[in-house]
Amino acid sequence: AYANWVRSADELINETTTTNLLSNAFIEIEPVKGLKFKSSMNGEILRTKFFFFNPSNATSRINVPIPTTAESIRQNVENLSWLNENTLTYNTTLWDDHKFELLGGYTNQYFRQESTQVVADTYADDRLPTIQGAINVNRGATVSGVQEWSLTSYLARLNYNFKGKYLFNAAIRSDGSSRFGTNNRWGTFPSVGAGWVVSDEAFMSDLPAVTFLKLRGSWGIIGNNNLGNYTSYALINNTVNGVFGNTVATGAAVSSLANPNLGWETTQQLDLGFDLNLFNNRVNFVYDYYTKNTTNLLYAVQIAQESGFGNFNDNIGEIKFWGHEFSLNTINTTGKVRWTTNANISFNRNVVVALAPGIDRVYGQHHITKVGQPFAQFYGVISEGMYKNAADLASSPKVPGRSTVGSIKLKDSNGNGVIDYGGNSDDRVIMGNPFPDFVYGITNNVTYGDWDFNIIGSGSYGNQLIVRHIYSTANLDGVFNMVDGAKYRFRSEANPGMGMYGTTVGGGNVTGIERDWMNSRFVADASYFTIRNITLGYTFAKPTKVYKSVRVYASCQQAYVFTNYWGGPNPETSAQGNGQGDGGNLSPGIDLSNYPVPRTFTLGANFNF
């Protein structure tokens, strides 16, 4: 039996109630001229209640006959957080032209979450979906817990400028995080920056076309503590079973190793750039170059199974990032018709410099992160179509006992004469990149009298996506809906189809290869350009007794997407992280057929009173 989606939508209960309380207060005093002390306190209480009830006469699950077992989930989550900031700032000017700003501060941040979940099933009456109305409470899924973290920081900063022409700043901060091991909780992060307004120099008077020119550069180190609240601790699993004689007893065991030396992931970054305005600011150009190295990456390193554990949380490796970013603003026309344009383009690259000692690669379900390559590259077998006939099958490498005429034909990349999948020396290779060669955007604004027109576009080029949803939608031996292209699968030598989908003869032993073995058939070009917004407006500028002015407008968001992407209507909707082994920063660029970005038409009016 299949799910009755209409009945499920009508009778399932899926309710979320959120209560949010925010507060903030501050005090600021100036005991002497130029010296200010400020202390602020911000707090938040967030309560969320969730209730899900699946009655016995409706189901949202595949292959579950009706009536089914009624089930419910109740969750209560309460978050408490606060931030206290205290700063002392001193501003002074010496000898008329030397301006200084000195700042010192101390901050403290705290977060606590309490959560409870109760899962129950087998209700005597669907009209009484309370916990007491359930015959069975699922003790394994009924849990409660507390999460806490805190961050303490000391900071100092100096800003200096001479005549607004020579600029310098320096800062340092020291942060202590409860998330790290007792031996390594504190990190110190300095930064410096400088700027030179070249256009204010006397020698620039010979270049009247240059309205403004500023050279700038900065260097700094930042830290990352974005990991679990108790990653550095040894955790206990209290649902471990042990056998004593003929009796099974429940006990507790250590489930993860402690690392008191776990510390900050750090990124050291250098930025160089300039701002150039020409022809009385009619042309403005901005350029930035950056290079940054992230070291001491927070990662779960695989260790020998003999230790009794699968991995160990540690600081490992290094990844280098660099790129160029360009921005151009122009005033194209003036007068009655004013037309301005903003365009930008960015080129970003990365490479893995090092991983853990003795390890040069880390695998994901569909990705590989390898030293000397960009991180999180798509990893699988190259598809070469289908075995066209018996002669093609006989003369080509194949999967022993599984390949047949009409089944998917894969490339023998390691040259051992057979197609193998899994392990460090199989036929998988890097077959795609989720990161674009460049991203870009352009905005045009036109005004004519009381009319205004705006059009915004953006896109990316050179990136690819794994069309993960065709695992299911093109499951030739499954129960899910088939994509239209499955009609043109291989049926016979005389009717080979379009070469995208293979034969169903042989069942899962054959179709499972093209479905379950990640191969280049799943990789699609995800380059696109989107007309993101078009707006046309008219302003009634003459004031009346009721209003000063009124602007009416019509707009269209997501007007059109130019793309060759075949995996769905919009490659922007790619997913990352889905609970199926595809989550995390090392597994980006997976399209699970998320809801596409909608095209939206809007009519509106802005009143100025």
N, C-alpha and C positions, 0 to 999 in steps of 0.2 A: 504494500500500500504506500502511496505517496502522500506527502503533506498537503492538506487543504489550506492553501495560503490565505484565502479570503476569510475562512473561519478562524484561522490562527490569528490573523490581524485583528479580528473583531473580538475574540474572547480571551486571548492572552493578556495578562496584566504585566506591564513593564513600566514602573513608575519610579521617578527620581525626584526627590525634594531636597532643595539646597537652601540653607540659611547662612548668610554671610554678614558678619559684623566687623566693620573697619573703624579704626580710631587712630588719630595722630595728634600730637601736641609738641610744641617746641618753645624754647625760651632763648632770647638773644639779647645780650647786653654788650655795651661798649664802655668799659671802665676808663679807658683813655682814648684820645683821638687816634684812629687808625687801627685799634686793637679790638677785635670782636670775638666774643665767646658765644657759641651756639650749641645747645643740647636739644636733641629731638628724640621722640619716642613714637614708634609706629607699632600698632598691634592688629592682629586679625584672628578672628575665630570663625572657622568654616565648618558647618555641620552638613553632612550629606546622608540621606536615607534612601536606600534602594530596595524595591520590592519587585520580585518576578514570580509570577504564578502561571504554570502551564497546566490547564485543567485536563481532565481525562478524555474529554471529547474533542480535543484539538491538539495538534502537534506541529512543530516547526522542524521536525527532523525527518530525514529521508529513511524510508523502509521501516517505519514504526507504525504498526497497525493501530487502528482506533477501535475500541477505547484503549488508552495507554495509561500508564501510572502517572497520576498527578504529582507534580513536584513544585517546590517553591524555594526561593533564595531570598533571604533578608540580610541586608548589610547596613551597618551604622558606622560612619567614619566621622571622627571629630579631629580637626587640625587646630592647633594653637601655635601662633608664631609671633615673634616680636623682634624689633630692630632698634637698638639704641646707638645714636651717633653723637659724638662730642668732638667739636673742632674749635681750635683757636687760630684766628687769622689776623695777620698784621700786614697792613699796606702802608707804604711810605715812598716818598720821592726825594731823592738826594741830588743836589746840584742841578735842579730843574729838569734834567733830562733822563735821569736814571730811576726807573720805577721798579720797585720790588714788591712781591707778594709772598709772604711766608705762611705756611699752614702746617699745623700739627694736629693729630687727632687720634682718637681711640673709638672703636666700634665693637659692638657685641651683638650677635644674632643667634636666635634660638628657634628651634622647630620641634614640635611633638605631635605625633599622630597616634590616636587610639582607634582601633577598628575591631568590629565584631561581625562575624558571618554565621548564619544558621541556615543549613540546608536540610529540607525535610521532604518526604514523599509519602505516597499511599494515603490519600485523604478519603475519609468515609463519605464526605459530602463536599463537592466542589464549591458550594456556596459558603463554606466556612474555611477559608484558606489561612487560618491562624496556625501558629505552631502547635497549640493544644489540639487542633483538629487533625493533625497528622498522626498516622499510626507509627511512622518510623522517622527518626531523626538521624541523619547521616553524620555519625561522630567523626569520621575521617575528614569530611569537608566542613565541619562546624569548627571554626577557629576564632581566636581572638589574639590580638597582638598590640605591641607598642613599638613605635619607631621614634628615635630622637637623634638630633644632631645639633651641634653648635659651632660657631665660628667667631673667633676673637682676632681683632686686627689693630695694629699700630701703624700709623702712616705719617709721612712728612712730605712737603712739596715746596719747591721754590720756583717762582716765575719772575723773569727779569726781562725788561726791554729798554733799549736806549733809543730815544726819539721815535719809537714805534718802528724802527728800521732794523735793528739787530735784536733778535729774540732768542731767549734761552729758557729752558725749564728742566728741572730735575726732580725726581720723586723716588721714594723708597717706601715700601710697606712690608710688614711682617705679619703673616697670617698663621693662626693655629687652628687646625680642624680636628674635631673629635672623631672624624672618620678614619684617621690614619693611626698607625701603630704608635705605641707609647714612646718609641725611640726616635720618631721622625715626624711628629705632628706639625712642626713649625717650618715655614718656608719664607725666605726673604727674596723680594722681587724689586730690583731697581729699574729705573728708566731715565733716559735723557733725551732731549730734543732741542733743535736749533733751527732758526729761520733767518733769512736775509731778504729784506725787501729791496731788491736791486734797483727797481724803478725809482726809488727815492734818491739814488746817487746822482751827483752832478753830471757825471759822464753820460748818463742816459738821456740827457737833454738833446743829444744829437740824433736820437731815435724817436721822433714824435709819434710814430705809429704804435709804439709800446706804451699803453696806458698804465699797466701794472705788471710787475714781474716779481715773483717771490720764489726763492729756492728754500727747500726745507728738508729736514732729515730727522729721524728718530731711531732710537734703539731701546729695547726693553725686554724684560722677562716677566711672564705672567704664569700663574699656576692654575692647575685644574684639580679639583677635589670631587668631581662628579662621578661618584661610585657609591656602592651600597653603604649603608650606615654602619654595618658591622663586618665589613669585608676583611678587616685586619684581625678579627677574632676567630678563635676556634669555636665552631658552632656545634650544638648538640641536637641530634635527632632522637626524639623520645618515643618513636613508634617502631623501634627495631625489635624483631622477634628473635628469641633464642630457644633452643630445644634442650631440655634437661630430662633425660630419660625418655618417657613417653609424653612429656608435658611441654607445650609451647608457652613460653612466658614472654611478656612484653617488657622491654627494657630501654635503655638509652645508650647511644654511642656517639663518639665524635664524628661529625660528617664533613668537616673541612678543617684544614690546618690554619693555625694562627701565624701571622707574620708581623711581629712587633716593629719591623723595619720598613713596612709599607709607607710610602710617602708621596709627596706631591709629584704629579706629572707637570713638567715645565716646558714652556715654549719661549724660545729666544727669537726675537723678530727685529729685522732692520727694514726701515722704510725710507725711500728717497723719492723726491718728487718736486714738481714746480707748478705754479699757477701763472698763466700768461693771459693778459687781457690786451686786445688790440683794437685800434681804430675807435677810440673813445668808448671802450667796453662793448662794442658791437660784436666782437668775436672773443669768446672766453674759452681757453683750453686748459685742461688739468691733466697731468700725467703722474702716475704713481707706480713705483716698482717696489716690490716687497720680497723678502726671503725670510723664511722662518724654519727653525728646527725644533721639532717636538721630541723631547727625550724623556726617559723614565716613564714610558707608556704604562698605564694601568691595564694589566691584562692577566687573565687566568692561564698560566703556563701549564701545559701538560707535563705530568711527571710519571715515573714508573709505577705501574699498577701494583707492584710488590709493596709499595708504601701503604697501600690500603686506600689511597685517594686518587682521583682522576686528574686533579689539577691543583695549582698553588697560586694564589694571588700575589703578584709581584710587580715591581717596576722594571720594565725591560725595553730595549729597542730604541730606535730613532727613525723618524720620518721627516723628510725635508719637503717644504712647500715653497713655491716661488711663483711670481706672476707679474703681469703688466696690466694696468687699468688706465683707460683713456676716457675722457669726457669732453664734449664740445658743445658749447652754447652759442647760438648765433641769433642776432636780430636781423632778419632777412629784409624786411621792409618796415618803413615808418610812415607816419601820416595817417590818412583815413583808414588805410588797411595796414594793420600791424601784424607781422608774422614772425614768430620766434620758433626756434628749433633747439631741442636738446637731444644729443645722441651720446651713447656710451657703449663701450665694448671692453670685455675683460678676458684675459688669457691666463688660466691658472693651471699649474702643473704640480705633481708630487712624485716622490720616489721613496721607497723603503730603503733606508740605509742599513739598519741592523734590527734583528729580532733577539730572542733569547740566546744565550751562549749555546753553540752547537745546533741551533735551529735556523734554517734559512727560508722556511716557508710555513704558513699557517693556513689550514683549509677551513672553508665554510661549506655549507651544503652545495652551493653553486658558485663559490668564489675561491680565489687563492690570493693570499698576501705573501709576496715573495721578495726577498732582498734583490735590489736592482731593478724592480718593476714598480709601477704605481700600485698603491694598495687596493685591495678589493676588486681585482679583475675577474671577469666572468671566466669560469673554468669548466670545460667539458670536452666532448668529442665532436669532431667536425663531421657534419652530415654531407654525404655525397649523393643524395637522392635515394632511389630504391634499386634493389636487384631486379633488372629488367627481364631476365630470362634465366634458364638453367645454365647456359654457358657463362653468363655474367656472374652467377652465383659460384660456379665451379672455379672460376679464374680469379676470384677476389677474396681477400681476407674476410672472415666472417666470425660471428659469435658461435662457438661450438654448441651444436645441439639446438640452436634457437633460430638462426638466420634461415630464411627461406625465400623463394621467388616472390617478389612484391614487398618484402619487409625492408625496413630502413637499412641503408648502406652507410656504414661509418668508416672514417679514414683510419688506417693503421699507422698512426703517427710514430710509434716507437719501432716499427719495422720488424716485429717478431712474427708476422704471418697470421696472427689472429687478432680479433678485436677484444680487448680486455678493459675492464672498468673498475677502478678502485685500487688504491695503493700508490706508492711514489713513482712507479715506473710503468704506468698503464698508458692508454692512448689519449688521455685528457691533455689538453693544451689550453693556453690562454686564447679565448675566442671572442672577446669583447671588452668594452670599457664603459662603465656607467658614467664617467665624467666627460663633459663636453670639451671640444677643442677651444671653444669660446662661447660666451653668453653676451647678449647685446640688447639694446633697447633704443627706442626713438620716440620722442614726443613732439608734436606740432601744435601750436596755439595760434589762432587767427582771430583778430577782432576787427570789426568794421562797424563803426557807429555804435549802436546799441546791441549789435549781434556779437556772439562769441562762439567759436568752434574749437574743439579739442579732440585730438586723436592720439592714442597711446598704443604702441606696439612693442613687443619684446619676444625674445626667442633664444634658442641655443642651437649649437651645431656640433656634430661629431660624436655625440653620446649615443649609447644604445641601452635598451631595456631587455630584461628577460620576461617574456610573455608567459608568466607562470600560470595564469588561469587556464591555458589550454591543456594543462595536465588533466583538468576535469572536463572542460567543455569539448575537448576532442578525444575523450577517453573512449576508444573504439570498442572496448569490451565492458564498459561500465553502464551506469544508468542515468548519467547526467545528459542534459541537452547537448546536442552536437552543434558545433559551429558549421556554418554553411559550407565551408570548404571541404568538410568530411565527405560530402556527396561525391567529390571528385577524387576519392582515394583510389589506390591501385586495386583493380578488380581482376585483371588478366593481362597477359602479354599484349593482347589486341586492344585492351582498354586500360592503359596504365595510369589514367588520371592526370593530375597536374603536377605530380611529383612532391606534394607536400605531405600527404598522409599515405601510409602503407596499407597492406592487406590486413583483413581481420581473420584470415584463415590461420588456424593454429592457436587462436585464443590468446589468453594472457601471456603464454610462454613466448609468443612472437610480438604482440602489441606492447607488452610491458617494456620492451627495449626502447622503443621510441617515446614511450610515455614517461618512464622512470629514469632513464639515463639522460642526464643533462647533455644536450647537444646543440649545435649551432642553429638547428631549426627553430629553437625557442628565442633566438636573439634577433631583435628588430632594430632598425635605424630609428632613433627617437628624436632626430632633429625636427625643429618646428619653429614657426613664427606665428604669433598670436596677435590679432588686432584686439587688444585687451579692453579698450574703452573708446567709444565715440560719443561725444556730447555736443549738442547744439542748444544754445541758450539765447534769450532775448531779455534785455533789461528795460523796464519802464522807469526811466530815470527821473521823470518829472514828479516831484512830491505832491501829495494831496493832504487833506486833513487827517486821513487815516494812516497813511504810511509815507515814508521818505522815498522808498524805491521798492520795486518788485522785479525779481528775475524768475522767468519761467524757463524750463529746460526739458529736453528729452535726451535720454542716453541709452546706449546699448553696451552691456558688458559681455566680454567673450564673443565679440561679433563674428569672428571667423578664425579658424586654425588652419594654417598651411603646413602640411606634413605628409610624409610618405609612410608614416607609422601604420602598420596593419593590425596591431594588437588591440586597438580600441579607438574611441573618438578623439582622445586627447592624451598625448604622452606625458603631460604634466602631472597626471594623477598617479604616477608610479608610487608603490608602497614600499616601505622599509620596516620590517618587523611585523610578524603575524602569528607568532606562537607556533610555527612549524619549522623551527630551526633556521629561519631566514632573517631573524632580527639582529639588530646591533649595527654599529658603524662599519663593520667589516663585511656587511652584506647589503649594500645599497642597490637601487635600480631594479626592483622586482615589481612587475605589474600584476596585481591580483584582481584586476577588473574593478577597481574602486569606482565609486560614483563619479561620473565626469563633472568637470567644472561647468555649471549651467550657463546658458545664454539668458541674460536678464535684460528686460526692457523696463525703463523707468521714466515716468512723467512726474515732474515736481515743480515746486515754486518756493522761492526764498523771499520772505518779507523783511524789510528793514524799517523798523518803526522809530 
